[in-house]
Amino acid sequence: MIRLQGVQKYFHRGSVNEVHALRGIDLEIEAGDFVTVIGSNGSGKSTLLNAIAGTFLPDSGQIEISGQEVTTWPEHKRARFVARVFQDPLLGTCPSASIEQNMALAFKRGMRRGLGPGVKRRDRERFRTELTQLDLGLEDRLADRVGLLSGGQRQALTMVMATLVRPEVLLLDEHTAALDPKTAAQILNLTHTIVREQQLTAMMITHNMKHAIAFGNRLIMLHQGRIILDVRDKAGLTVDSLLQRFYESQGEELSMDSMLLA
């Protein structure tokens, strides 16, 4: 479903602030894989997702999604394959538009848009059905502005919007980091349900090593722009054993950042 070959990405190349963010990434992800991605700050996690989403083009290498080479495609062209949920609940939605208007926009992701009613009656019923499953009462608030919702409600809505039209790939960029622990747990359970029921191919960045172990069927760790661990069998995996694998791979202990505190 996803194939990266030799993907390199620099920022501020040729300057004193040059950063080699991705260093020849080779990665193949099969259809239906749910991959959790961990690594310390600056390891290249978000850069990897940005490269797949088309936020920027790689300096070298090749990217394929669903058998289609998309290396030079801009982000909007990849939207028919890729859906994304960001860390900030304020991103991915329009706060001044209503819930149903936001969902109508998501329903047209990757499609041509013409003149006509913004929200059609038959679509409104579909939106109400999808929101009912969240058990947040949003199905009765279709006309409310999204800006009135709490962070958790907004992130739950964003999850529904991202998968309203089934994507080939779902990218989750630390999508629970800005939420309180209880709300984060609810969003993670919702994520697990949606990925399982729709049989999606998903990549989820997280700083929480316990979440990285508990969710998905595969775990990769990045360090200094490289994939240093690729765990396909997580049975019996613990935070301690994961840290030990990092030490054996790199010959150093993982720095004490938020990843170890999660």
Summary of the structure (lengths in Angstrom):
residues: 262
radius of gyration: 19.0
end to end distance: 30.4
largest distance: 60.9
contacts: 795
relative contact order: 0.18
helix: 35%
strand: 24%
